[in-house]
Amino acid sequence: MSRWYDKYATLNIRLEAFKEMDQKLKDRLVKGMMALVNNYDPNLLSYEKAFDFPLTVNRQRWYDQDPYLWLLFNTLKMADATLLQQIEDYLAVEMQAEPFAVVNPQSAINKDKVVPEEVIIAG
């Protein structure tokens, strides 16, 4: 089964990094992405739109465990290519400034195993 973001190689890698990310950093990035979404199209974050998002009792997907990630991932699923590119660009800048493993986008494009390429230390 394919996920909506699998077809966006670099965005896929960046979103998958949220699985193991420090909560403080995760919260800051989610807040920034939500602001981008709101500036681009506030209707994507509307109360009514949230009723269209799937929420299972079992919460099987890793991002279902966090209500903000759940909202963000489901919102981005409905986003157009322009907004997704803005999100990808935002994450590229913000994630480079933080001290954690950066995955090699080329390995995802080549369908190889994605492994940490290096650890970037901010400062």
C-alpha positions, 0 to 999 in steps of 0.5 A: 500500500502506497502513501500519498507522500511516497511519490515525492521523494525528498518530501517523503524523506523529510516527513519520515524523519518526524518518526524519530525526531525530538519532540521540541523540534517536531513541535516547532516544525509542525507549527511552521508548516501549519502557518504555511498551510494557513497562509496558503489556504486557510480552508485546508485547516477548517473545522469542517475539513477535519471531518473528512480525515480518517481516524481509526480506533486502532491508530495504526499509522505512526503519525496518528499518535500525535494529533498535530501530526495527524492533522498536518499529514491529512491536510497535506494529503489534500494540498496541491503541488505548490503548497507541497513544494513550499513545505519541502523548501521550508523543511529543507532550510529548517532541518539543515539548521538542527542537529540530527541525522539528515538522510540522503535524498538520492538514495530514496530516488534510487530506491536504495535503503535510506540511511543517515548521511551525516550529522549536522551540528548547529552553531 
